[in-house]
Amino acid sequence: MLKASVEILVPFHDVDTMEIAWHGHYVKYFEIARCELLNKLGYNYKQMRDSGYAWPVIDLHIRYPGPATFDQTIIVTATLKEWENRLRIQYEIRDSISKKKLTKGETVQVAVNMETQQMCYESPKVILDIMAELETTQQLATEQVASQQEVKQ
């Protein structure tokens, strides 16, 4: 699965009087990691728009096992779990030092044809082509590593 992680220092303006990050800011942290994931995929929001599709978030779930606090460095990881009919991305927020899980969540995005404003019931060809190329590249890399290991033996 394709993953991307970002490191974020929780700023003072994101916390309440107890120095705990307000629950709504976690969505922003997810978005920062999602943008990194989409850049890594080679299909960021600008490229989505240029391909004729918008990808609005239609579902969001968040669980808060522990708080993020002022001046804490957190690692936010976004993992692409599904792309055939929608983009389903899972998130995890951990403390950068202890690795303790602080938050987990998931978003679902669907393609909307920008010209017709119609929701697509399957992902457009552009994302399927990107994923097929990525899978081929990963498969070739795996085969190359296996080949190198055989040579060493």
Secondary structure, DSSP 8 states (H G I E B T S, - for coil): --EEEEEEE--GGGB-TTSBB-TTHHHHHHHHHHHHHHHHHT--HHHHHHTTEE--EEEEEEE-SS--BTT-EEEEEEEEEE-SSSEEEEEEEEETTT--EEEEEEEEE--EETTTTEE-SS--HHHHHHHHHHHHHHHHHHHHHHHHHHHH-
